[in-house]
Amino acid sequence: MPNPSNPYLEYADSMLSDLRERSIEIDDARQLPQDLADRMAAGGLYKMWAPSECGGLEASPREACEVFERLATANGSAAWCAFISSTSHLTVAMLGKEWREKVSSNPNVIVTSVFRDSGTAVRSERDGAPGYICDGHWNWGSGSRNSHWIVGALHEVDDNGETVENSPVRRAFFEQSDLELVDNWNVSGLKGTGSSDYIARDVWIPEERMGLATHQAEFLDRPIFRFPTYGLLAISTGAIAIGMAQASLDEVITYARSKTPQGSRRTLSERATLHQEIAVVETELRAARALFYAEIDRCWDAALEGPTDVSHRSAIRTSNWHAVQVSARVIDRMYSAMGGTSVFESSCLQRHFRDVHVVTQHMMNADSVMELAGRVLLGQDEKGIGL
């Protein structure tokens, strides 16, 4: 069970009823309604991991994941947007102090980003101020339609389009009006995340709004920056999958008492086959969740003391992969157990079924994760590149 001392769960719980009741609206809009996004931002659920200097809560990985898990029991899309913004808020630390404070001056600011370098930047002055002309096309822009700042990673090129040698990756902080938000998020699951593409065309960004990893130097001793970056991305998806699986299990337990399958005089809850199925999936989910949080805690304990190593990265990624796979199986089995009831919008099972099979497709949960981890275990990759 979640840690009762987690100070952020109470606010997350206050959102659950509305998220459940408005799930059809969220899916139909293919993004979070702005009022829900603003409420989540007001409770700090979009900046769980950012340093206090960047307006963040400095929550531990477990605390944030418990929040994502809880939100996902009501609506996976809302939990996903919270995860995306919480990881994106870490990029605010890449700005210089002046712009870091400007971005963070709005306590309810929403920042989203795509980490992949999918843009170019050409040096260009404007009115004597140094800056860059930015072009790019980023996919999977979750939450961008609710955002105040949308971050895109770029590499520097010269006037001929050639990459400038040894130039660092920069992260441009775009205002939403700088970008074209493409209406292409037409998907089967996680519909409400608004994860459409966004495009920059000849957008001039002043140099001080171009984030650099070197600006993070003063924060690198913080435990959250010692925790593996890919690990944070991965465990967020795992927590969401676990939350949806738990909600699906609870749905069957609740409604099996009153559902009488066609052709039967007994309720579903009286069937011995369901008795065994419920016990099996509950045990599998409980075991996967226990391993998931145990490895998060082990890695966090290491980060509190100093740098983490490849063994922590590998264990985080494999336990997360396992949690996602188990969660998907639990949801599939609960969806089947409830029969025709599962297909109606009035049941959360159809939504969790669709949503979890988008989570499984995320790059953080690809089968290649286990291949990389296996190479580490066999001593064929001491650095664990990619984990």
Wavefront OBJ file of the C-alpha trace (Angstrom):
o trace
v 0.000 0.000 0.000
v 1.139 3.620 -0.523
v 3.063 5.243 2.273
v 0.460 6.962 4.527
v 3.024 9.665 5.326
v 3.226 10.754 1.667
v 2.222 14.441 1.930
v 1.058 14.710 -1.693
v -1.476 11.882 -1.802
v -4.259 13.825 -0.113
v -4.351 16.397 -2.892
v -4.201 13.666 -5.523
v -7.135 11.954 -3.806
v -9.147 15.174 -3.979
v -8.919 14.978 -7.789
v -10.035 11.367 -8.222
v -13.789 11.780 -8.243
v -13.730 14.491 -10.910
v -11.206 12.583 -13.000
v -13.406 9.487 -12.980
v -16.581 11.383 -13.737
v -14.998 13.348 -16.566
v -13.069 10.506 -18.189
v -15.318 10.366 -21.256
v -14.997 14.146 -21.642
v -11.215 13.857 -21.357
v -11.045 11.156 -24.031
v -13.422 12.991 -26.350
v -11.368 16.196 -26.063
v -8.132 14.238 -26.657
v -6.497 16.415 -24.013
v -7.045 17.384 -20.402
v -9.625 20.142 -19.966
v -7.655 23.205 -18.898
v -9.491 23.544 -15.582
v -8.354 20.058 -14.544
v -4.791 20.745 -15.671
v -4.784 24.007 -13.706
v -6.061 22.249 -10.581
v -3.342 19.640 -10.834
v -0.758 22.378 -11.296
v -2.079 24.281 -8.269
v -1.496 21.198 -6.123
v 2.089 20.822 -7.342
v 1.336 17.546 -9.141
v 3.120 18.799 -12.268
v 6.414 19.600 -10.555
v 6.950 16.774 -8.117
v 10.667 16.418 -8.794
v 11.861 19.947 -9.544
v 14.173 21.686 -7.049
v 12.574 24.296 -4.792
v 14.561 26.985 -6.637
v 12.575 26.001 -9.728
v 9.258 26.047 -7.910
v 9.301 22.296 -7.304
v 8.322 20.058 -4.415
v 11.523 17.966 -4.349
v 9.487 14.797 -3.777
v 11.247 11.460 -3.659
v 10.789 9.052 -6.586
v 8.514 6.864 -4.460
v 6.355 9.787 -3.362
v 5.861 10.998 -6.915
v 5.201 7.493 -8.261
v 2.609 6.881 -5.572
v 0.855 10.052 -6.740
v 1.002 8.959 -10.403
v -0.282 5.523 -9.400
v -3.182 6.993 -7.433
v -4.172 9.387 -10.221
v -4.070 6.511 -12.710
v -6.683 4.554 -10.768
v -9.097 7.290 -11.878
v -7.643 8.348 -15.227
v -4.426 7.225 -16.889
v -4.213 10.287 -19.139
v -4.232 12.684 -16.182
v -1.526 10.662 -14.451
v 0.516 10.640 -17.652
v 0.366 14.423 -17.954
v 1.495 14.752 -14.328
v 4.459 12.489 -15.025
v 5.457 14.301 -18.215
v 5.389 17.708 -16.594
v 7.199 16.494 -13.458
v 10.102 15.179 -15.517
v 9.977 18.227 -17.810
v 10.236 20.588 -14.836
v 13.730 19.207 -14.229
v 14.795 21.036 -17.399
v 14.021 24.391 -15.760
v 17.286 23.854 -13.860
v 19.041 24.078 -17.247
v 18.195 27.767 -17.527
v 20.336 30.550 -16.144
v 19.254 31.963 -12.788
v 17.328 34.941 -14.226
v 15.129 32.926 -16.562
v 14.825 30.063 -14.110
v 13.239 32.530 -11.703
v 11.025 34.023 -14.429
v 9.660 30.631 -15.449
v 9.128 29.646 -11.813
v 7.556 32.958 -10.776
v 4.168 31.519 -11.721
v 3.561 28.950 -8.954
v 1.130 27.067 -11.180
v 3.304 27.054 -14.292
v 2.988 23.994 -16.553
v 6.118 22.892 -18.402
v 6.195 20.005 -20.855
v 8.915 18.683 -23.122
v 10.127 16.055 -25.521
v 13.614 14.855 -24.591
v 14.604 13.673 -28.047
v 16.784 16.083 -30.061
v 14.502 16.776 -33.034
v 15.405 20.366 -33.891
v 18.149 22.693 -35.076
v 19.328 26.081 -33.859
v 21.260 28.688 -35.867
v 22.982 31.560 -34.068
v 21.291 34.867 -34.844
v 21.212 38.246 -33.132
v 18.056 40.314 -32.879
v 18.205 43.982 -31.844
v 21.705 43.321 -30.572
v 20.599 40.419 -28.374
v 22.182 36.980 -28.926
v 19.858 34.136 -29.735
v 18.997 31.318 -32.108
v 16.618 30.704 -34.962
v 14.995 27.390 -34.112
v 13.347 24.820 -36.343
v 12.120 21.400 -35.386
v 9.412 18.785 -35.352
v 8.805 16.912 -32.111
v 6.538 13.875 -31.672
v 4.670 12.697 -28.595
v 4.183 16.153 -27.057
v 2.116 14.976 -24.082
v 0.354 17.759 -22.196
v 1.579 20.454 -24.567
v -1.900 21.889 -25.140
v -2.149 22.718 -21.438
v 1.360 24.146 -21.132
v 2.779 27.598 -20.568
v 6.262 26.491 -21.701
v 7.022 23.717 -24.176
v 10.627 22.546 -24.298
v 12.279 21.154 -27.413
v 15.805 19.723 -27.630
v 17.938 21.015 -30.511
v 21.476 20.844 -31.834
v 23.349 23.821 -33.257
v 23.954 24.064 -36.998
v 25.689 26.698 -39.106
v 24.150 28.762 -41.909
v 24.679 25.837 -44.291
v 22.805 23.410 -42.069
v 25.935 21.560 -40.972
v 26.146 20.496 -37.348
v 28.522 22.676 -35.346
v 31.216 20.360 -34.030
v 31.241 19.760 -30.260
v 28.215 21.990 -29.736
v 26.041 20.866 -26.789
v 22.389 19.951 -27.056
v 20.244 22.929 -26.129
v 16.679 22.954 -24.865
v 14.605 25.813 -26.199
v 11.836 27.096 -23.955
v 9.042 27.907 -26.385
v 5.870 29.698 -25.503
v 2.876 27.811 -26.822
v 2.202 30.609 -29.342
v 5.666 30.049 -30.859
v 4.675 26.603 -32.097
v 2.258 24.844 -34.370
v 0.455 22.168 -32.379
v -0.480 19.509 -34.907
v -3.923 17.939 -34.516
v -2.779 14.352 -35.009
v -3.375 12.654 -31.646
v -5.928 10.149 -32.933
v -5.163 7.024 -30.964
v -6.650 4.016 -29.197
v -5.482 4.744 -25.654
v -4.222 7.538 -23.400
v -6.402 9.725 -25.586
v -6.598 12.522 -23.036
v -2.860 13.177 -22.928
v -2.972 15.458 -25.985
v 0.316 13.943 -27.145
v 0.288 15.596 -30.548
v 3.319 16.722 -32.549
v 4.579 20.284 -32.323
v 6.561 22.208 -34.907
v 8.837 25.254 -34.747
v 9.436 27.191 -37.958
v 12.025 29.998 -37.884
v 11.303 30.816 -34.241
v 13.834 33.179 -32.692
v 14.627 32.350 -29.071
v 16.926 34.545 -26.954
v 20.031 32.784 -25.715
v 18.952 32.976 -22.079
v 15.891 30.830 -22.917
v 18.096 28.060 -24.294
v 18.703 25.550 -21.535
v 22.100 23.889 -21.157
v 23.133 20.938 -19.017
v 26.034 23.015 -17.640
v 23.547 25.319 -15.908
v 22.472 22.365 -13.766
v 25.859 22.202 -12.059
v 24.623 23.690 -8.787
v 21.917 21.024 -8.558
v 23.896 17.922 -9.449
v 24.529 17.016 -5.819
v 20.794 16.855 -5.190
v 19.674 13.220 -4.878
v 17.028 13.589 -7.588
v 19.759 14.456 -10.099
v 21.813 11.455 -8.968
v 18.845 9.167 -9.566
v 19.040 7.768 -13.127
v 17.226 10.077 -15.551
v 15.901 7.239 -17.682
v 14.894 5.582 -14.441
v 12.603 8.494 -13.588
v 11.003 8.318 -17.017
v 10.523 4.572 -16.770
v 9.149 4.273 -13.235
v 6.544 6.927 -13.952
v 5.058 4.720 -16.665
v 5.239 1.697 -14.368
v 3.414 3.474 -11.560
v 0.641 4.466 -13.965
v 0.289 0.886 -15.222
v 0.085 -0.423 -11.646
v -2.594 2.122 -10.762
v -4.745 1.161 -13.736
v -4.310 -2.546 -12.963
v -5.378 -2.037 -9.357
v -8.446 -0.087 -10.486
v -9.366 -2.877 -12.907
v -9.046 -5.500 -10.183
v -11.165 -3.394 -7.821
v -13.782 -2.933 -10.539
v -14.253 -6.677 -10.946
v -14.322 -7.317 -7.195
v -16.994 -4.639 -6.765
v -19.289 -5.557 -9.628
v -18.892 -9.350 -9.616
v -21.244 -9.450 -6.648
v -24.105 -7.994 -8.649
v -23.349 -9.212 -12.190
v -25.131 -12.364 -13.310
v -23.737 -13.586 -16.631
v -26.206 -14.463 -19.360
v -27.383 -18.059 -19.130
v -26.508 -18.309 -15.441
v -28.448 -17.966 -12.190
v -25.368 -17.341 -10.109
v -23.540 -14.068 -9.766
v -20.063 -13.833 -11.201
v -18.643 -13.685 -7.678
v -20.002 -17.182 -6.975
v -17.952 -18.796 -9.743
v -14.992 -20.837 -8.549
v -13.033 -19.963 -11.681
v -13.226 -16.279 -10.787
v -12.187 -17.018 -7.203
v -8.934 -18.478 -8.446
v -8.439 -15.805 -11.124
v -8.874 -12.960 -8.642
v -6.446 -14.522 -6.168
v -3.834 -15.181 -8.848
v -3.854 -11.713 -10.413
v -4.019 -9.962 -7.037
v -0.956 -11.876 -5.890
v 0.924 -11.209 -9.124
v 0.153 -7.489 -8.976
v 1.081 -7.242 -5.300
v 4.397 -8.999 -5.959
v 5.215 -6.825 -8.981
v 4.399 -3.666 -7.050
v 6.527 -4.755 -4.084
v 9.575 -5.353 -6.307
v 8.932 -2.121 -8.193
v 8.993 0.073 -5.092
v 11.744 -1.931 -3.377
v 14.132 -1.181 -6.248
v 13.075 2.480 -6.338
v 13.788 2.741 -2.617
v 17.140 0.952 -2.972
v 18.235 3.302 -5.741
v 16.981 6.351 -3.839
v 18.901 5.307 -0.714
v 22.034 5.130 -2.865
v 21.302 8.542 -4.420
v 20.982 10.074 -0.958
v 24.545 8.993 -0.265
v 26.247 9.567 -3.619
v 26.294 8.483 -7.267
v 24.229 5.511 -8.395
v 25.727 2.793 -10.572
v 24.806 0.403 -13.360
v 23.371 -2.161 -10.937
v 20.817 0.389 -9.743
v 19.913 1.405 -13.291
v 19.500 -2.178 -14.387
v 17.351 -3.142 -11.409
v 15.144 -0.066 -11.808
v 14.520 -0.747 -15.471
v 13.907 -4.492 -15.163
v 11.544 -4.192 -12.193
v 9.668 -1.471 -14.062
v 9.430 -3.574 -17.234
v 8.109 -6.442 -15.137
v 5.537 -4.215 -13.406
v 4.215 -2.942 -16.731
v 3.952 -6.442 -18.197
v 2.175 -7.816 -15.119
v -0.180 -4.824 -15.014
v -1.135 -5.321 -18.652
v -1.852 -9.012 -18.014
v -3.969 -8.184 -14.958
v -6.038 -5.676 -16.927
v -6.457 -8.091 -19.850
v -7.675 -10.832 -17.534
v -10.058 -8.575 -15.636
v -11.406 -7.223 -18.915
v -12.140 -10.791 -20.039
v -13.576 -11.818 -16.681
v -16.291 -9.157 -16.789
v -17.523 -10.232 -20.217
v -19.645 -7.832 -22.265
v -19.846 -5.288 -19.439
v -16.206 -4.400 -20.098
v -16.873 -2.843 -23.493
v -19.174 -0.063 -22.288
v -17.911 3.439 -21.536
v -19.577 3.191 -18.130
v -16.887 0.667 -17.135
v -13.346 1.805 -16.453
v -12.136 -1.556 -17.778
v -12.410 -0.563 -21.430
v -10.428 2.617 -20.823
v -7.704 0.959 -18.743
v -7.503 -1.825 -21.341
v -6.876 0.713 -24.104
v -4.577 2.898 -22.028
v -2.274 0.201 -20.678
v -1.579 -1.073 -24.178
v -0.217 2.359 -25.044
v 1.970 2.290 -21.920
v 3.454 -1.034 -23.040
v 4.443 0.561 -26.355
v 6.481 3.346 -24.748
v 10.203 3.139 -25.471
v 10.945 2.888 -21.741
v 9.077 -0.435 -21.694
v 10.426 -2.023 -24.866
v 11.677 -5.616 -24.723
v 15.127 -4.280 -25.602
v 15.366 -3.084 -21.982
v 15.666 -6.688 -20.884
v 18.247 -7.392 -23.566
v 20.394 -4.514 -22.258
v 19.934 -5.670 -18.669
v 20.879 -9.209 -19.670
v 24.116 -7.935 -21.208
v 24.925 -6.252 -17.886
v 24.194 -9.426 -15.928
v 26.406 -11.456 -18.281
v 29.270 -8.992 -17.938
v 29.122 -7.970 -21.598
v 28.320 -4.311 -20.888
v 29.901 -2.831 -17.767
v 28.468 0.650 -18.377
v 24.892 -0.351 -19.177
v 24.573 2.124 -22.029
v 20.906 2.820 -22.701
v 19.647 1.842 -19.250
l 1 2 3 4 5 6 7 8 9 10 11 12 13 14 15 16 17 18 19 20 21 22 23 24 25 26 27 28 29 30 31 32 33 34 35 36 37 38 39 40 41 42 43 44 45 46 47 48 49 50 51 52 53 54 55 56 57 58 59 60 61 62 63 64 65 66 67 68 69 70 71 72 73 74 75 76 77 78 79 80 81 82 83 84 85 86 87 88 89 90 91 92 93 94 95 96 97 98 99 100 101 102 103 104 105 106 107 108 109 110 111 112 113 114 115 116 117 118 119 120 121 122 123 124 125 126 127 128 129 130 131 132 133 134 135 136 137 138 139 140 141 142 143 144 145 146 147 148 149 150 151 152 153 154 155 156 157 158 159 160 161 162 163 164 165 166 167 168 169 170 171 172 173 174 175 176 177 178 179 180 181 182 183 184 185 186 187 188 189 190 191 192 193 194 195 196 197 198 199 200 201 202 203 204 205 206 207 208 209 210 211 212 213 214 215 216 217 218 219 220 221 222 223 224 225 226 227 228 229 230 231 232 233 234 235 236 237 238 239 240 241 242 243 244 245 246 247 248 249 250 251 252 253 254 255 256 257 258 259 260 261 262 263 264 265 266 267 268 269 270 271 272 273 274 275 276 277 278 279 280 281 282 283 284 285 286 287 288 289 290 291 292 293 294 295 296 297 298 299 300 301 302 303 304 305 306 307 308 309 310 311 312 313 314 315 316 317 318 319 320 321 322 323 324 325 326 327 328 329 330 331 332 333 334 335 336 337 338 339 340 341 342 343 344 345 346 347 348 349 350 351 352 353 354 355 356 357 358 359 360 361 362 363 364 365 366 367 368 369 370 371 372 373 374 375 376 377 378 379 380 381 382 383 384 385 386 387
